[in-house]
Amino acid sequence: MAEKNCIQCGKEFERRELNENSCPLVWRVHTPNLIKEIIEGTNSKDAEAITIPVRIMNELLVKVGERASKIDDPELNALMCRLTIYAIADPQDKNYNPKLVKKILDKVKK
């Protein structure tokens, strides 16, 4: 399989080698969009079986993000950015700040 370079760290890898430990900055999840897609994509008569728990999870993640910002732990802040829980990490938010996100992620990289 052809080798590729990680867009974040430049490390060479093969697709089969990709995992959480190969480069932690590669993997990001736009959590708000994921939740929205789950809720909107559920259109069966049993939709409440998934939409209610997903909405509750969303509310809990918002509270986790608020608490994480108060704790101000570098590793926790990086995780919140990778999950797009913080507005500064959300390209669709008016408070998006890629330079600050990079700074937060770089702190835990060292």
Sequence and secondary structure as in RCSB ss.txt:
>XXXX:A:sequence
MAEKNCIQCGKEFERRELNENSCPLVWRVHTPNLIKEIIEGTNSKDAEAITIPVRIMNELLVKVGERASKIDDPE
LNALMCRLTIYAIADPQDKNYNPKLVKKILDKVKK
>XXXX:A:secstr
   EE TTT  EE GGG STTT TTT    HHHHHHHHHHH  STTTHHHHHHHHHHHHHHHHHHHHHHHHT HH
HHHHHHHTT SGGG TTSTT  HHHHHHHHHHHH 
